[in-house]
Amino acid sequence: MVWQIVALAAGFISIAVAGYLYYWVMKQQNLSTKMDEFSGEVQRGAAAYLKRLFTALGGLSLIIAIILLITLDWESSLSYLIGSFSSAVAAYAGMYIATRANARVAWAARSDLKTAFPVGFYAGGVMGFSVVGFALIGMTLLYMIFGNPEAVLGFSFGASTVALLAKAGGGIYTKTADIGADLVGKVEFGLAEDDPRNPAVVADNVGDNVGDVAGMGADILDSYVASVVAVMILGHALYSVEYVIFPLLLSAAGIIASLIGLFVVRTGESNDPGRALNTGTVITAVIFAFFALGVVFALGIDRPWGVFWPTIAGLLAGIVIGFTSDYYTDIDQRAVQDTAHSALTGPALLILNGFSYGLLSIVPSILGICAAMAASWMLAERFGVAGTYGVSVAAVGMLSITAMILSADAYGPIVDNAKGCAEYGGEDEQTIAVCDRLDAAGNTAKAITKGFAIGAAALTVLALFAAYAETVDIRILDLLQPGVVVGLFLGAMMPPLFSALMILSVGRSAFKMVEEIRRQFREIPGLIEGKVRPDSTRCVDIATQGALSELILPGALSLITPVAVGILLGRYALGGFLAGSIVTGIIFALLMANSGGLWDNAKKFIEDGAHGGKGSDAHKSAVIGDTVGDPFKDTAGPSLNTLITVMSLTAAVFGPVIADLVLFRL
Amino acid sequence: MVWQIVALAAGFISIAVAGYLYYWVMKQQNLSTKMDEFSGEVQRGAAAYLKRLFTALGGLSLIIAIILLITLDWESSLSYLIGSFSSAVAAYAGMYIATRANARVAWAARSDLKTAFPVGFYAGGVMGFSVVGFALIGMTLLYMIFGNPEAVLGFSFGASTVALLAKAGGGIYTKTADIGADLVGKVEFGLAEDDPRNPAVVADNVGDNVGDVAGMGADILDSYVASVVAVMILGHALYSVEYVIFPLLLSAAGIIASLIGLFVVRTGESNDPGRALNTGTVITAVIFAFFALGVVFALGIDRPWGVFWPTIAGLLAGIVIGFTSDYYTDIDQRAVQDTAHSALTGPALLILNGFSYGLLSIVPSILGICAAMAASWMLAERFGVAGTYGVSVAAVGMLSITAMILSADAYGPIVDNAKGCAEYGGEDEQTIAVCDRLDAAGNTAKAITKGFAIGAAALTVLALFAAYAETVDIRILDLLQPGVVVGLFLGAMMPPLFSALMILSVGRSAFKMVEEIRRQFREIPGLIEGKVRPDSTRCVDIATQGALSELILPGALSLITPVAVGILLGRYALGGFLAGSIVTGIIFALLMANSGGLWDNAKKFIEDGAHGGKGSDAHKSAVIGDTVGDPFKDTAGPSLNTLITVMSLTAAVFGPVIADLVLFRL
């Protein structure tokens, strides 16, 4: 019981830190009324969208809670509701601080980089520490009350469903606005990014906040919880209570390590904030490694090295995956420059090359994931712990320092938004240059954070896969049985199907947005000359409407298909289904994230002066490539991680119920 | 022994039919010297390329034969050489007749459709019947001599390696030329397709013959042989000799059924040749079904229905998959028209929509494959035959009527080339209109033939997967073991990796081609006015050089990785590897083939007058989409089927040798 209280305490410390950082950020000034106005519009747009989203999700959560109540028990049902609520709070908190920090960062950028950087970073910290705090408190309390990790599974399931829809909805919203703003504003009228005359510019900035910030918060909360729960379930099934509490204490250790990391970044900041963020992350990881060793021995785990080494393997793998996969989207490397070069022949070869490099970028990450999996499995087994437990612990090892990772990650869109404020507010070039450097730091930090996100997602779903096998009591999943193979194919089909629905949604909504922006430029006299303001609200409405209505089908699919496969074809086919979805889910997520990032940077490379620079034919081709990449990297790609988590959790939660209802046995 | 002789006889009949059709086609006239000249240039270009390709492949085949001699036995080594040789002959024969039929079809098109159609169709028949005849004779003879299907495995392996490189090389060649010709000729200079002033137009037509015809011939020979061999191996391992001979006799029955189908198409041709082709295929399938029943009982198989119903399930699945997957590329359906509509906002949304529909198109085919697999498995087991044998027989059932399918399939590029001849030769509008209708018929026929190709490839690799398990004596392949999961991930990575290498190759070569064409227009005075002829040879050289040099890496990867995985991680990991490669191989093949076909038709839809028609902005966007789709549908997509076949065969052939060399055991 002492250890549960330690975990709880760490959770409350995390919330306290978030509270302090919030207080500190809100104390910072912004004296530009223009920026204030813009920030206010973004705040209202984002809040209105999230309110409508969460109203809809509240209904959905109630329905699922009732289904859980009927088919399982009231504990799972209650946990589910608490999980959904936590996820919604995490998303909302992230959005709330981000939309208030943007103008403050921009105002601080008037002074210098040193003043502006902590405003952005601490705003990210509010989200990082509150997400982790809520998650840890929720999981620990539920475990203390029910004494059973299966109840915590409901919590994870709740967090996941909300995360999937927040992430997917945010992704559709942000790219509807972005593509609309770019295609008409930039391409047809030659406006700069965030030009106040562009009717979609507010919607675009709202999109950044609801997609990148709120969606990301819910998403990482989801992985974080899922990885911990998987270890708890395996620990409960295989070993003693220490093995169940262990991941909670790793999370607690991660919070304290992140707190130290937070201060390191503060003092280390002088010239290159991107490097400061990365140094902070690495230092946090090192401190965490020592804490983890302490936890292992303090808990008195009987096979200490069998849980410690997998933790470290996971931690290392995250960093290695990040740096290798970053190669393909790095503006200084061959992939981006080669792609930019092919823009000289027009958009077709640029798109083909970027897509190809995106396909190639799958290789190092998959190798990294395989290495992490093999290493954590073998290290666990070497010291007498089950390999599945080892793999799951590796995921927790990676995700333990989430507070730090998420702070650095949320920093990115916040300073990006600050730049939007500065441009909209008509700040001088120097301020915008500072914002640009802050923004570049966010991209540098991404190298590590992205690796953690990919690696952790992969290991987490593998852990959930093992947890599923545990809950439905599968001992062997034989690929030579037709049911498993059919399941494998059906599961593998889901991520492409989901991606298709997401991208088509963006296409449809963006088409409407394009028409509306064209209409405004055509029908509002004086708009293009900057004499009157555009009707931003209409654009915000189109994006909101698009995101919400387009969510229904993919959301339903992700929840219904695992249950349907389980009922129709049985638990083994469902196991194959999960395996298939994990494989293609990771592959398509990597392909889309990296090719999208690559096209984005190829465009930036040309904008920096290569192949004729801005306004050249090569640049126009690169803009087309960037637009193709937008829903790849910001809508479909990032939702896939959550999709496979939700499907695995659905299978794990409902598996025991549906395992006896099989209609056909293959 | 009697039955083997029946199979041999059918093989010789097939060759005789091919010989007669060849004689008939060559008897047709072409009196246009201009077309003759063009056809001659294409003949020389294609022959020169194939000569160089086969010289290189001859060296590779010798090396592999020596490796087989050292590691296995001389029987496998010899079979391998015979298999490679057969594949090369099939490719060469297809190219030979196609490059001679093109001008004859065009000349016949001066009369009318009725006269021209059989010239194209019978030219296709030369390839269809010779490929099948060679394959059946080769397999039967080798089995008669060695009395062991494992020796025939070497034949299949030989056919596959040559097919992979012929297909991949042809795919790179054809798209290098096509993209080059389009990007400069069409987009920059506004020339029509096949305009004689375009320096790359000969290379483009050579590409159609070496890619679509020669590559396709080798590819289908490969699937055909692999499916038969897989059944022979399983029959040998599980049952008596009747089960080994059964697939050979099914092929024999398929030849006779196809021969009847060939005459039906002849008489049925009056107005719509596309429908005639499809009717011919369906009639062939029905006749084949009766023949199959006869074979089952004549052979005296002790569980007749357990092999008959899976055969029929395979046959039906091919047709169903064809028609459903055709929906996404059909010019009269929503997917194409919706994509064309989005061209109004520029190329980005067009590409996104086409890509999304390509992703969606995976769904019906995967469902069809799963249904075929489940049905053939259950039907076999229901009547006492092993499920794996049933799935393999379903593949043979689909592929038995290959002679007919391939005739209808090869007809497509031949009449497409005839149109090239007619345009180049300056024929009148009416002749070109007839060629257009012939071409449209090829597209209609594709609906069925494509379904057979996809379904058969999927079931064939599943059969090879079972054959692999048989040869290395795996009874259970447990997805809960880390080695299998690591293998699954590594295998799943291969098709995207291979696709990336192929598309990058096309990009690099096409870039050189673009530079060369631009140079010619710039430096050759009078070229654009049509006063002097372009230097076609340079363009042919660039395409040849590009295709050959770019083949080395992907070719090596496909042969080395399965062996490496087997040696490093063992037979179970290699099993997972094959499963992973099959899943993503099929998914990426469908995605690429269908999105490419869709963009092509979206462009045609606009050219037919929608959204401003030819020359409009929407059309320009659609041309970009079509160019992106070119290497998708003609280079990477079609090579993936062969890739996964080659990897499965490599594993099956070398499996028994490497199974004892494992370095790490996961």
Contacts between the chains, C-beta under 8 A, distances in Angstrom:
chain1	res1	chain2	res2	distance
A	179	B	348	7.3
A	179	B	349	7.5
A	183	B	345	5.8
A	183	B	346	6.3
A	183	B	348	7.0
A	183	B	349	7.9
A	187	B	346	7.0
A	342	B	507	6.2
A	342	B	511	6.5
A	345	B	183	5.8
A	345	B	510	7.7
A	345	B	511	6.2
A	345	B	514	5.2
A	346	B	183	6.3
A	346	B	187	7.0
A	346	B	624	6.9
A	346	B	627	8.0
A	347	B	347	5.9
A	347	B	624	5.4
A	348	B	179	7.3
A	348	B	183	7.0
A	348	B	624	5.1
A	348	B	627	3.7
A	348	B	628	5.2
A	349	B	179	7.5
A	349	B	183	7.9
A	349	B	507	5.3
A	349	B	510	6.6
A	349	B	511	6.7
A	349	B	627	7.8
A	351	B	351	6.4
A	351	B	628	5.2
A	352	B	503	5.4
A	352	B	506	7.2
A	352	B	507	5.3
A	352	B	628	5.9
A	352	B	631	6.3
A	353	B	503	7.8
A	353	B	504	6.7
A	353	B	507	5.1
A	355	B	503	6.9
A	356	B	499	7.5
A	356	B	500	4.3
A	356	B	501	7.8
A	356	B	503	4.3
A	356	B	504	4.6
A	356	B	507	6.9
A	357	B	500	7.1
A	357	B	504	7.8
A	358	B	500	7.9
A	359	B	496	4.3
A	359	B	497	6.8
A	359	B	499	5.6
A	359	B	500	3.6
A	359	B	503	7.7
A	360	B	497	6.7
A	360	B	500	4.5
A	360	B	501	8.0
A	360	B	504	7.9
A	362	B	493	5.8
A	362	B	496	5.3
A	362	B	497	7.1
A	363	B	493	6.0
A	363	B	497	5.8
A	366	B	489	5.4
A	366	B	490	7.0
A	366	B	492	7.7
A	366	B	493	4.6
A	367	B	490	8.0
A	369	B	489	6.6
A	370	B	486	4.7
A	370	B	489	5.3
A	370	B	490	6.3
A	373	B	482	6.2
A	373	B	485	6.8
A	373	B	486	6.3
A	374	B	482	6.1
A	374	B	486	5.6
A	374	B	666	5.8
A	377	B	482	4.4
A	377	B	666	7.1
A	378	B	482	7.9
A	378	B	666	7.2
A	387	B	482	5.8
A	388	B	480	7.6
A	391	B	482	7.5
A	462	B	485	7.1
A	466	B	480	7.3
A	469	B	480	5.9
A	474	B	480	7.3
A	475	B	480	7.6
A	476	B	476	6.2
A	476	B	478	4.9
A	476	B	480	6.6
A	477	B	478	6.1
A	477	B	479	4.0
A	477	B	480	5.3
A	478	B	476	4.9
A	478	B	477	6.1
A	478	B	478	6.1
A	478	B	479	7.6
A	479	B	477	4.0
A	479	B	478	7.6
A	479	B	479	5.7
A	479	B	484	7.0
A	479	B	575	6.8
A	479	B	576	7.1
A	479	B	579	5.4
A	480	B	388	7.6
A	480	B	466	7.3
A	480	B	469	5.9
A	480	B	474	7.3
A	480	B	475	7.6
A	480	B	476	6.6
A	480	B	477	5.3
A	482	B	373	6.2
A	482	B	374	6.1
A	482	B	377	4.4
A	482	B	378	7.9
A	482	B	387	5.8
A	482	B	391	7.4
A	484	B	479	7.0
A	485	B	373	6.8
A	485	B	462	7.1
A	485	B	579	7.6
A	486	B	370	4.7
A	486	B	373	6.3
A	486	B	374	5.6
A	488	B	579	6.9
A	488	B	583	6.1
A	489	B	366	5.4
A	489	B	369	6.6
A	489	B	370	5.3
A	489	B	583	6.4
A	489	B	586	7.8
A	490	B	366	7.0
A	490	B	367	8.0
A	490	B	370	6.3
A	492	B	366	7.7
A	492	B	583	4.7
A	492	B	584	7.2
A	492	B	587	6.1
A	493	B	362	5.8
A	493	B	363	6.0
A	493	B	366	4.6
A	493	B	587	7.2
A	496	B	359	4.3
A	496	B	362	5.3
A	496	B	587	6.3
A	496	B	591	6.8
A	497	B	359	6.8
A	497	B	360	6.7
A	497	B	362	7.1
A	497	B	363	5.8
A	499	B	356	7.5
A	499	B	359	5.7
A	500	B	356	4.3
A	500	B	357	7.1
A	500	B	358	7.9
A	500	B	359	3.6
A	500	B	360	4.5
A	501	B	356	7.8
A	501	B	360	7.9
A	503	B	352	5.4
A	503	B	353	7.8
A	503	B	355	6.9
A	503	B	356	4.3
A	503	B	359	7.7
A	504	B	353	6.7
A	504	B	356	4.6
A	504	B	357	7.8
A	504	B	360	7.9
A	506	B	352	7.2
A	507	B	342	6.2
A	507	B	349	5.3
A	507	B	352	5.3
A	507	B	353	5.1
A	507	B	356	6.9
A	510	B	345	7.6
A	510	B	349	6.6
A	511	B	342	6.5
A	511	B	345	6.2
A	511	B	349	6.7
A	514	B	345	5.2
A	575	B	479	6.8
A	576	B	479	7.1
A	579	B	479	5.4
A	579	B	485	7.6
A	579	B	488	6.9
A	580	B	583	6.2
A	583	B	488	6.1
A	583	B	489	6.4
A	583	B	492	4.7
A	583	B	580	6.2
A	583	B	583	6.7
A	583	B	584	7.2
A	584	B	492	7.2
A	584	B	583	7.2
A	584	B	584	6.4
A	584	B	587	6.5
A	586	B	489	7.8
A	587	B	492	6.1
A	587	B	493	7.2
A	587	B	496	6.3
A	587	B	584	6.5
A	591	B	496	6.8
A	624	B	346	6.9
A	624	B	347	5.4
A	624	B	348	5.1
A	624	B	351	8.0
A	624	B	624	7.7
A	627	B	348	3.7
A	627	B	349	7.8
A	628	B	348	5.2
A	628	B	351	5.2
A	628	B	352	5.9
A	631	B	352	6.3
A	666	B	374	5.8
A	666	B	377	7.1
A	666	B	378	7.2
